[in-house]
Every structure is written in C-alpha cells, then in structure tokens.
Amino acid sequence: TFTVGAAGSFTVTATGYPKPTITESGALPAGVTFADNGNGTATLAGTPAAGTGGAYSLTITANNGVSPDATQDFTLTVQERPAIASAGAAAFTVGTAGTFTVTTSGYPNPALTQSGALPAGVTFTDNGNGTATVAGTPAAGAGDVYALNITAANGLSPNATQLFALT
C-alpha cells in the first residue's frame, strides 16, 4: 500500500538458478516505477501523483530460461486523502423537489456526513460511493439560507470539510 504524495517502496524477491529477471505487466500509477535489480529482486517504488488513488492489478513474472516462468498476481493499493469536489452552494425552491449531488475524490471512497439544520422536507444521504445527495421538497415557510458543514472521511488525515450554503 502506497499513499499519494508520500514516497513508497516494495521489494519483490524471486528464487532460482540462474537468478531470474523480474518484469511486471499492468498499469502503474503516475510517479511509481518498477525496476529489475538484476540480482533476483525488483523494486516497486516512487511517489504516487495526485489523483492516482485506487487499486492497480499487476502481474509479476520471474524468468531465468527454465520453464515455466513464475507469475504472481499483485495488487498495489494507492490511498488518497479525501477532497470535496462539488460546489459549495445550491438553491432549492419551496414546494418544488430539488436535488444536489456532493462529489468527492480520494481512495478508499470517503464517507460523507453533514452537520447543521436542513429545511423541513430536505434530507442529506451518504450514498456509500464517495457521493452524497441533498434532496427533497422544502416545506412552506422554509425559505432561508441554511449553513451546513459537510465532512468527507476515509481514514486518511486530514478529513475534508466544506461549508455549504443551501438557499
């Protein structure tokens, strides 16, 4: 497991005689490289770039000219701190259904919470996939500006917060 913006390193070791060369196939995140060290080991190393959070499926192969080659499926997980990507304001109309989607980035997908009063008839729902929905029909007499604090958390510090105005 690597983290966006932080240097990481992992050593792959293979056995056999003569010493095998080691290769990998599959996409690596920007900022991370794979190098055969020429001594039966290889190094997966680097600093994953912003926006590269996710799980990367790789296949590592060791070959020393004696069949069969050794292969291993490998998953490189790149964690990324949460960020809120959507606008910080939305406007609904009393008596009319409205909806707004809060979007985030980060890996794993952030959970979203909200604090602050919502108008009667409007709810905030974490969709469990890095998004949340503000939706509903504001009740009569609910016209106002509602200040909400939205937090996105995925276990990596710091959490992302956004002051959100629902008019």
N, C-alpha and C positions, 0 to 999 in steps of 0.2 A: 504494500500500500504506500503510495506517494501522496503528497499534498501539493496543490497548486501553489507556486511561489516559494517552495522550500526544496532545497537540494535533497535528492534521494539516491540510494544505490542498492543494488541487489546483485549478488554473485551466483552464477549458475556453474555447477561443477559436474563434469562427466568423467567416467572411468573407461578404461580400455587401453589396449596397446595395438598399434601406436596411439599416442594421445590423439583424441578426436578433435576435429574442428567443430565449432558450435555456431549454428545460424538460427535466425528466427524469421518467421513469416507472420504477417498481420500488421495492421496499422498501429504505430506508436503515437502517443500524444506529442504535440509540438513541444520541443525542449528536452525530450528524452531520447537517448540513443542506446543501441545495442552493439557491443563490440566483442569479437572473439579475441581473447588474450593470447592465443597461440600455445597455451600450456594445459589444455583440458578444462579451462574455465572461460567464462564470458561474463561481461558486466553490463547490466541494465542500469543506466544512470542518467541524471540530469535534473533539471528544474522544470516541472510541467508549467506551460504557459497558461495565462488566464483564459477561461472558457473551455478548458480541456477536461474538466471533471467528468468522470464516467468509468465504466468498466471496459477494458480492452482485452479481447481474446487473441492470444498469441499461440503459435506452435513453435516449440524449440526443438531443434534437430541436432544430434551429435553423429558425426560421420568420421570413421577412421579407415574406410576402404574395406572393412569386413562387414558383410551383410548379416543381418539387416541393420539399417540405421536405427538409432534410438530416438524416439519422439516423445514429447510431453506437451500436453495442453496446459497453458498457463494463463491466468487472469491477472492483469495489472489493474489494480483499482486506484484511481486518482480522485482523492477527496478535494472538494472545493467549498470554501466558505459561502454561506448564503448571501444573496443580494435580492432586493426587491426591484423588479424591472418595470413595473407598470406605473402609470401616472399617479400622482398624489391627490387627485380630486375627481369627483364625479357629481353629476346633478341628476336627481330624480324629480318627478312631478307628483304632487299629492293626487291620489286617486288613479294613478296610471302605473302599471307594472314597469319596473326598471331592473336592470341587471348590470353589474360591472365585475370583470374578472381581474383579480390580483394575480400577477405573474411574478415568478422568481427565477433565479438561477442558483446553481450550487449542486454539489453531489455529496452524499445522497440528497434526494429531493427534500427541501425544507418543509417542515410542518408550519402552518400559519395560525396565529392567534390574533385576537383583536380585543382591545380594551377601550372603554368609552361607551357612552349611551348611543344606541341606534334609534331612529324614529320608529314609532309603533308601526308594525306591518313589514319591517325590513329585517332580514337576518344576515349573518356572516357565517359561511360554511367552508371549512377546510376540505378540499376535495381529495386530499391524500396523495396528490401527484405533483406537488410544488405550485399548485394554484389554489385560490380560494374564490368564492363567489359571494358578492354582496347583492342581494336580490330581494324583491318584494314590492308591495304596493303601499307607499306611505299613507297612513291614515289621515283623515280630515283633521286639521289643526296641527299637523306635524311639521309645517313649513318652518325651517330654520337651517342653520349651518351646524352640523354635528362634527366635532373633532374626535377622530379615532386615532389610536396608536396601533399600528399593525406590526407584528413581530414575526420574522422568519427564523427558524432554528433547525439545524441539522446535526448538532453535536460538535461542530467546529466553532470556536470563538473567534470573533465576537458574533453574536446574533445580529441580524439586520433588522433595523427598525425604520418605520416611515410614519410621519404624521400625515394623516389622510383626512381630507375635508369632504364630507358628504353634504351637499346642498340640496 
